[in-house]
Amino acid sequence: MRRTTIRPRHLAAPSVARRLVVSATALALATVTQLPAQQPAAPTRGTTASPSTARPAASTVARDLASYLPRARRLMKEAPFIDSHNDLPEMLQGRSGGDFSKEDPDGHIARLDTDLPRMVAGGVGGEFFAAFVPAIYDGKGAAKQALLQIDLIHRMTDRSPRLRWATTADDIVRAHKAGRIASLIGVEGGHAIENNLAVLRQFHALGVRYMTLTHGTTIPWADASTDRAVHGGLTPFGKEVVREMNRLGMMVDISHVSDGVMSDVARTSEAPLFFSHSSARALADHPRNVPDSILAIVGRKGGVVMANAYPGFVDPVAAEKMRNVFEVERQLRVKFNGDAAKVDSAFGAYINGPDIPHGTLAQYVDHIEHIIKVAGPGHVGIGADLGSLEIHPAGLEDVSKFPMVVAELLRRGHSEAEVKGIMGGNLLRVMRETEKVAARLQKVRGPSMATIAELDSARVTP
Ligand SMILES: [Zn+2]
C-alpha cells in the first residue's frame, strides 16, 4: 500500500513546484534507508538548504542525508529519543487478544510498523504506549478497555529484555543510560475514566502518565476536534479532571480535542501544555492539527507539541480527504450496529485507504520546523502515531526509521542541542515541570471528591 509516485491529483495541488522538490527528497529517503548506517561522512552542512528552497537530485540528497546518519545515531546514544504515541497495544489486543504466545512483540511482527526489535534498531530511548479506547466504548465498559491495554503494556514490559518501566523523566534518562527503552503509558480517550475521578487516580497508580482528554468523538465533559462542540470546550467537571490530573502529575494531553478545549486547558491547567500526537494545521488543514494561535500559546507557556506522522495529518491533500475521518467512524458505528470489532476493522481499512497520498519524511519534518517557527525550538517533539498505520510518509515506514528524522533535522542545519531537545529533551522538561506542579499541589490539596452529577447537573450532555 506504499506509494512513492505522485499521482496527477497531486500535480493539481497549489504548490506543484514544492511537491516536486519534496518528491525528490522522498525518493532519496526511500533510497537512503537501504544504506548501512555507517556511511563515510561527507558533511555538507549549511550547503544544502531546506527542501523547500533547494532542488538537489535525489541521489545527491540520499548521499547527503546518509552522511548525517552517524551523527544522528551518536546523538540518539547521548540523549534519549522519546516517541510519545504508539498504538502497538491496541493492535496486539485486537489481533491476538494480547496473547504473546500467539504474537510476540519481542519478535518480528508481520504487517505492523512496530515491534520491539525494530524499536531498538530505530534507536528509541523512550516510548509512550497508548492504551487506546475507541469512542464506541463510551458508556459501555470504557475503563475495562483501558485496563486490558494497561495490563498488556505491563506484561509486555515485565517480560521484555529491551524495555524498562518508567513513570518519571528521571526514569527515562536512567533506562536510556542502561541501554533499555523506557516504557510508559498514555491513556487515549477521557471516556476511559467513566466520568469518575477515582478511576483517573487508579490509572495514575497503574503508571499512566498522560491522558488524551477525548478521541474523535465528543464525550460528556469535553468536545472533540472532529465532532460537534456541544459544551463550548470543557464542562465544569472537565475542568476538575484537568485540576486532578495536575495534582496527580499526569500530563493533560490535548491532541484530539476541540480548539475550545485547548483554550480551556490553557486557562485551567497549571502544568505546561502537551499534545502527544498532533501536527501543524497551517501545513495540513485538519481539525486534529494545532492552529498557529494555539502554537503561540504553547510557546509562551512552555508546552510541547509532539508531531504526528499519519499521512492524513501531514500531507495537505490527505488532510482534505481525511477531514471527516471521525464522522465516517460514527457512521460505521451505526452501520455495524455498535459491533466494535467490525467498526474497528472497517475504520482501519478507511484510514489506511489506497486513495490517500502518503506524504514524505521531509514533509513530516516540515511540520516540526513550522512548530519551531511559531512556538520555538524548545516546544516540539516526536509523537509519530505509528503502531497501527499501514500507510506512512515515504522514508518513515516503521519505527526503525526514526534516525532518518534526526538525520534530516541535522541536514537542515539545526544545532545538536536543538535536535536533542526535539528528540526528547523538550518532553523531559515538560514532564519535570508537570511533576513539580504535582508535588506543589499535593501539599495543598487532597484527592478531589467532585462528581459529574454535582458539577454538570445543569448541563445537557450528549
Ligand atoms: Zn490518536
Boltz pocket constraint, residues with backbone or C-beta under 6 A from the ligand:
constraints:
  - pocket:
      binder: B
      contacts: [[A, 188], [A, 256], [A, 277]]
      max_distance: 6.0
